[in-house]
């Protein structure tokens, strides 16, 4: 197969990488719009943090930043806002009077706002995509995650 025939070597704006980037950008903007339309009290990034805290009680700030691929200092600001709104509680783990980790836990209020937000986002996604498209997107996401794992392993990428 020649380079011209191989789809991986097409022009960048025709590549699967570019398509994945565009899809991610449009979905992120879609989520921002949905949050605004429904006057959701938390941002999409705060929602993502709540989900990770719900799934991983006691998770640290660094692990949260890696899991949702945003800067650690931005995670710190979001966590402070979530804590101020009583959606999470944070506990310091100390050793010999030295703080070694700050762990986050979701509160009842956090679970409620997460659940309400999730219901809205799922309903909006169901309106956006047909059942067949959702199935296709699920298959695509499984294939993309497989490639993500492969690339991370080959290039020793950690997040």
C-alpha positions in Angstrom: 0.0 0.0 0.0 1.4 3.4 -1.0 1.6 6.3 1.4 -1.2 8.1 -0.6 -3.5 5.1 -0.2 -2.9 4.7 3.5 -5.6 6.8 5.5 -3.2 7.3 8.4 -1.0 9.5 6.1 -3.7 11.7 4.7 -3.7 15.4 5.1 -4.0 16.2 8.8 -7.4 17.8 8.4 -8.7 14.5 6.9 -7.1 12.3 9.6 -8.7 10.3 12.4 -6.7 12.3 14.8 -8.2 15.6 13.6 -11.7 14.1 13.5 -11.3 13.0 17.2 -10.1 16.4 18.1 -13.0 18.1 16.4 -15.5 15.7 18.0 -14.0 16.4 21.4 -14.2 20.1 20.8 -17.8 20.1 19.6 -18.9 17.8 22.5 -17.2 20.1 25.0 -19.0 23.1 23.5 -22.3 21.2 23.5 -21.8 20.4 27.2 -21.1 24.1 27.9 -24.3 25.1 26.1 -26.4 22.5 27.9 -25.0 23.7 31.2 -26.0 27.3 30.3 -29.4 26.4 28.9 -30.4 24.4 32.0 -28.7 26.9 34.4 -26.8 24.0 35.9 -25.1 25.2 39.1 -21.7 23.6 38.3 -19.4 23.8 35.3 -18.8 20.7 33.1 -15.3 20.4 34.6 -16.8 20.5 38.1 -19.2 17.8 37.0 -16.3 15.7 35.8 -14.5 16.1 39.1 -17.6 15.1 41.0 -17.9 12.0 38.9 -14.3 11.0 39.6 -14.7 11.7 43.3 -17.9 9.7 43.4 -16.2 6.8 41.6 -12.9 7.1 43.6 -13.6 8.3 47.2 -10.5 9.8 48.7 -8.9 10.6 45.4 -6.1 13.2 45.5 -5.9 16.5 43.5 -3.0 15.1 41.3 -4.9 12.0 40.4 -8.0 14.1 39.6 -5.9 16.3 37.3 -4.5 13.2 35.5 -7.9 11.5 35.2 -9.7 14.4 33.5 -6.6 15.9 31.8 -6.6 19.4 33.2 -4.0 21.4 35.0 -3.5 20.6 38.7 -3.8 24.3 39.7 -7.1 24.6 37.9 -8.3 21.4 39.7 -7.4 23.1 42.9 -9.6 26.1 42.1 -12.5 23.9 41.1 -12.1 21.8 44.2 -12.2 24.9 46.4 -15.4 26.0 44.7 -17.0 22.6 45.1 -16.0 22.5 48.8 -17.4 26.1 49.3 -20.7 24.9 47.8 -20.6 21.8 50.1 -20.5 19.4 47.2 -17.3 17.8 48.5 -15.3 17.6 51.6 -11.5 17.4 51.7 -9.4 15.8 54.4 -5.8 16.2 54.9 -3.7 13.1 55.5 -0.7 14.0 57.7 2.4 12.2 58.7 4.7 13.6 61.4 2.8 17.0 61.3 3.4 17.2 57.5 0.5 17.2 55.0 1.2 14.4 52.5 -2.1 14.3 50.7 -5.5 16.0 50.6 -8.2 13.6 49.7 -11.6 14.5 48.3 -15.0 12.9 49.2 -18.4 13.7 47.7 -21.2 14.9 50.0 -24.9 14.2 49.8 -25.4 17.6 48.2 -22.6 16.7 45.7 -24.3 13.4 44.9 -27.6 15.3 44.3 -26.1 17.9 41.9 -24.1 15.2 40.1 -27.2 13.1 39.6 -29.4 16.0 38.4 -26.6 17.1 36.0 -26.0 13.6 34.7 -29.7 13.1 34.0 -29.8 16.3 32.0 -26.7 15.4 30.0 -27.8 11.9 29.3 -31.3 13.1 28.1 -29.7 15.8 25.9 -27.3 13.2 24.4 -30.3 10.8 23.7 -32.0 13.6 21.8 -28.8 14.3 19.9 -28.0 10.8 18.7 -30.1 7.9 17.5 -29.9 4.5 19.1 -27.8 3.2 16.2 -25.4 6.2 16.4 -25.0 5.7 20.2 -24.1 2.1 19.5 -21.6 3.1 16.8 -20.1 5.8 19.0 -19.7 3.2 21.8 -17.8 0.9 19.4 -15.6 3.9 18.2 -14.8 4.9 21.8 -13.8 1.3 22.7 -11.4 1.3 19.7 -10.0 4.8 20.5 -9.4 3.8 24.2 -7.6 0.7 22.9 -5.3 2.9 20.8 -4.9 5.4 23.7 -3.6 2.5 25.9 -1.3 1.3 23.2 0.2 4.8 22.5 0.6 5.4 26.3 2.4 2.1 26.7 4.7 2.7 23.7 5.6 6.3 24.6 5.4 5.8 28.4 2.7 8.5 28.7 1.2 8.8 32.2 -2.3 10.3 32.8 
